């Protein structure tokens, strides 16, 4: 179990990361030279906007896509933190070690399950039924 102090630290770390990623998205939108995207950049910047990821779901920019993925991961991690299951592995239900969470604050699986997950999701094609 995480201590209250650890939970606070992870929450702060995730929020900082969230704002960083959001700022990167905003800058990418501004650089896009597309009026609609530049409008969106203004919305992204609004600190009241909770669902930045939903706002950007239709944007067809590879870099933004990658960052939207990161925002979703951070969102999910913050929810797990609020629910008190932040350090519980999604697959096996065991505790994720703090060292792993410190290295990957958005980790949702323990090292063993993550390795298994990546192995089974490697190469989307050629899967036998
Ligand atoms: Zn696990």
Boltz pocket constraint, residues with backbone or C-beta under 6 A from the ligand:
constraints:
  - pocket:
      binder: B
      contacts: [[A, 89], [A, 90], [A, 91], [A, 92], [A, 93], [A, 94], [A, 109], [A, 110], [A, 111], [A, 112], [A, 113], [A, 114]]
      max_distance: 6.0
